[in-house]
Amino acid sequence: MRETASHLFLHCHFATEIWNSAPIQQGSTLSTAPEFTTALKLSRKLNNLPPTGLHFGPLFPWIAWNKWTARNLKNFERRKFNTTKTLMKEISDAREWQNAQTKQLVLQQLQSQPEIYQPNREDIITIHTDAAWRKETLLAGLAWTFSNETGAIILQGTSTEDCVSSALMAEGLAMREALLQAQAHGISNIILKSDSIKEICGFLQDILNLSCDLYC
């Protein structure tokens, strides 16, 4: 069979497995698109599913890039890749790019608004997180506050997340978002408080990785 972009990225067996397993809302529909350009346009309307930690930007280009890389390594170096490892690499690349954008946005905010709190490394910052979740819409509202040792709020924020499957997942996403904010602002000496922290298992690896990054 002649190799085309549509066959390579969408219709071959390996590509179909990737799209069926990808944490994208209705991601399997991408493998049925007639052309690559059609799938690209469709991907802009599909949300990433938690708990990947991908808050903005589609996963589609990272899957396509790694599919192309895997194809070249197979053809020229006789290397083989399975679906799970390839998908993990794609998600990791997307998160690395997202974190770089987040840090850049925060840096721009700090430069344009010098009154934003900039902590000393010795300061102990307490982070409180909370979340609200609607079963009917699968929409979650996330919130976090950062306070210093005197109890004064130095930083706070909110965000929303689509396609959240449970209230417990919403609580975990709120904690992870708060840690991302701490990382972006250079806040490392923290106490994290949430009424659901003991119940969460599925997010522990993400939370552990982010916590470790704060002390690197």
Helices and strands as residue ranges (DSSP letters): H 5-6, I 7-11, H 13-21, G 27-32, H 36-43, H 60-77, H 83-112, E 125-134, E 139-147, E 153-161, H 167-184, E 190-193, H 204-214
